[in-house]
Amino acid sequence: MSNVDIFIGCALLAVASLYFIFNVRPDVSDSAPHRTKLDQLMDRRDAIYENLRDLRFEYRAGKFSEADYEETKRSLEIEAAKVMAEMDQVTGGTPTPATRQTATERRRS
């Protein structure tokens, strides 16, 4: 191998490396604001409540037996209680607007 071949090989490797480095495009999620633990818990809580509403609707529509409805409802309520307890831990036991809103909604229903 001559010095010219080595030089050409190194130059091609350098060009390929630079192309790879500068051709990477940032993903949309890279610039999105990161969600806090509390945001994640509130989303989970909202999903559980939505599941409870759907379960109630489907039970009234006759898609679930009473035993299945009660079992599923109980497991969703337990999961909701765990999420709410974790939200209290994250906030240091201080009620957030979200937990106050949830408490108000629960009193209404």
C-alpha positions as CSV (number, residue, x, y, z in Angstrom):
1,M,0.0,0.0,0.0
2,S,1.3,3.4,-0.9
3,N,1.0,6.6,1.2
4,V,-1.5,7.9,-1.3
5,D,-3.8,4.9,-0.7
6,I,-3.5,5.4,3.1
7,F,-4.2,9.1,2.7
8,I,-7.3,8.5,0.5
9,G,-8.6,5.9,3.0
10,C,-8.2,8.2,5.9
11,A,-9.8,11.1,4.0
12,L,-12.8,8.9,3.1
13,L,-13.1,7.7,6.7
14,A,-13.0,11.3,8.0
15,V,-15.6,12.4,5.4
16,A,-17.9,9.5,6.4
17,S,-17.5,10.2,10.1
18,L,-18.3,13.9,9.6
19,Y,-21.3,13.1,7.4
20,F,-22.6,10.7,10.1
21,I,-22.0,13.2,12.9
22,F,-23.6,16.2,11.2
23,N,-26.4,14.3,9.5
24,V,-28.1,13.2,12.7
25,R,-31.3,15.1,13.1
26,P,-32.7,15.7,16.6
27,D,-35.9,13.9,17.4
28,V,-39.0,15.8,18.3
29,S,-39.0,14.3,21.8
30,D,-35.6,15.7,22.4
31,S,-36.9,19.2,22.5
32,A,-40.2,18.4,24.2
33,P,-40.4,19.4,27.9
34,H,-39.8,16.5,30.2
35,R,-42.7,15.4,32.3
36,T,-42.4,15.3,36.0
37,K,-43.3,12.4,38.2
38,L,-46.4,14.3,39.3
39,D,-47.5,14.8,35.6
40,Q,-47.1,11.1,35.0
41,L,-49.1,10.2,38.1
42,M,-51.9,12.6,37.2
43,D,-52.1,11.1,33.7
44,R,-52.2,7.6,35.2
45,R,-55.0,8.7,37.6
46,D,-57.0,10.2,34.8
47,A,-56.7,7.0,32.8
48,I,-57.9,4.9,35.8
49,Y,-60.9,7.2,36.2
50,E,-61.7,7.0,32.6
51,N,-61.4,3.2,32.8
52,L,-63.9,3.3,35.8
53,R,-66.3,5.3,33.7
54,D,-66.0,2.9,30.8
55,L,-66.4,0.0,33.1
56,R,-69.6,1.5,34.6
57,F,-71.0,2.1,31.1
58,E,-70.2,-1.4,29.9
59,Y,-71.7,-2.9,33.0
60,R,-74.9,-1.0,32.5
61,A,-74.9,-2.1,28.9
62,G,-74.8,-5.7,30.1
63,K,-71.3,-6.6,28.9
64,F,-70.1,-7.6,32.4
65,S,-71.6,-9.8,35.1
66,E,-72.0,-8.2,38.5
67,A,-69.2,-10.3,39.9
68,D,-66.8,-9.3,37.1
69,Y,-67.9,-5.7,37.4
70,E,-67.2,-5.6,41.2
71,E,-63.9,-7.4,40.9
72,T,-62.6,-5.1,38.1
73,K,-64.0,-2.0,39.9
74,R,-62.3,-3.0,43.1
75,S,-58.9,-3.5,41.4
76,L,-59.2,-0.1,39.6
77,E,-60.1,1.6,42.8
78,I,-57.1,0.0,44.6
79,E,-54.8,1.1,41.8
80,A,-56.3,4.6,42.0
81,A,-55.7,4.7,45.7
82,K,-52.1,3.7,45.2
83,V,-51.6,6.4,42.6
84,M,-53.2,9.0,44.9
85,A,-50.9,7.9,47.8
86,E,-47.9,8.2,45.5
87,M,-49.0,11.7,44.4
88,D,-49.2,12.7,48.1
89,Q,-45.7,11.4,48.6
90,V,-44.4,13.4,45.6
91,T,-46.1,16.6,46.8
92,G,-45.1,16.0,50.4
93,G,-48.7,15.6,51.5
94,T,-49.6,19.1,50.3
95,P,-52.8,18.9,48.2
96,T,-52.3,20.1,44.7
97,P,-55.0,21.7,42.5
98,A,-55.3,18.3,40.8
99,T,-55.8,16.4,44.0
100,R,-58.3,19.0,45.2
101,Q,-60.2,18.7,41.9
102,T,-60.3,14.9,42.2
103,A,-61.6,15.1,45.8
104,T,-64.3,17.4,44.7
105,E,-65.3,15.1,41.8
106,R,-65.4,12.1,44.0
107,R,-67.7,13.9,46.5
108,R,-70.1,14.7,43.6
109,S,-70.3,11.2,42.3
